Amino acid sequence: MGPTELAAARGKALELLQGWMDNERKHSPEDEPKFLRDSTLLRMLARHQYPMERAELNGSVMYYLKDAEMVENKVSRPDGPQGETFWSWRITHHGWQVLEGTRTDPGVEV
């Protein structure tokens, strides 16, 4: 993906995380917002015409957003250090601001 496509994918990832978090809050408003696993986010992005590999999602898309404090992540290995690594993401206040237009970032297109 080139810079324009990456910016659009980052914006779509933020939108999807926002929608997912809104839905989670409707079902359990007293709980702390949960993280969305990268495999689910990959499927959601593919349905919205942004297919990519897991490494590209977690690297070029999500780590850009993390470095800009628009998302936060959690890494887990439920089967121990030699098991599969699971990445999970959730939107932060800065990510909401970008979606609302009260904050801008040249690497994110919304």
C-alpha positions, -999 to 999 in steps of 0.1 A, spaced: 0 0 0 11 35 -8 8 65 15 -26 75 3 -40 40 8 -24 36 42 -39 70 53 -73 57 42 -69 24 59 -58 41 91 -90 62 90 -112 32 84 -95 13 112 -103 42 136 -139 42 124 -143 5 129 -128 7 164 -151 35 172 -182 16 160 -171 -15 178 -165 4 211 -199 21 208 -216 -13 204 -196 -27 233 -207 2 256 -244 -4 247 -241 -40 260 -220 -34 291 -217 3 298 -202 -2 333 -172 -21 320 -139 -7 308 -139 -7 270 -125 -40 257 -98 -45 231 -106 -58 196 -84 -86 184 -64 -79 152 -79 -109 134 -114 -95 138 -102 -60 127 -86 -76 96 -119 -92 86 -137 -60 91 -112 -40 71 -114 -66 43 -152 -62 41 -147 -25 37 -123 -30 7 -90 -27 28 -76 -63 26 -41 -67 41 -19 -91 59 -17 -91 97 19 -78 97 8 -48 76 -22 -41 98 -2 -42 130 28 -24 115 20 3 89 -15 9 101 -19 4 138 16 12 150 13 45 132 -19 52 151 -3 40 183 27 63 180 2 92 175 -17 80 206 -49 74 187 -51 37 197 -36 15 224 -28 -21 222 -25 -52 243 -4 -82 234 -11 -116 249 2 -152 246 -23 -174 263 -3 -205 255 29 -192 270 61 -177 255 63 -202 226 26 -199 218 9 -177 192 9 -139 199 -24 -121 198 -26 -83 192 -57 -64 203 -65 -27 198 -89 0 210 -94 36 201 -83 64 225 -95 99 231 -71 113 205 -85 88 179 -120 100 187 -108 136 182 -94 128 147 -127 112 137 -146 142 150 -124 166 131 -112 184 162 -77 170 157 -59 163 124 -31 141 113 -16 140 78 -12 102 79 -49 96 86 -77 102 61 -113 102 75 
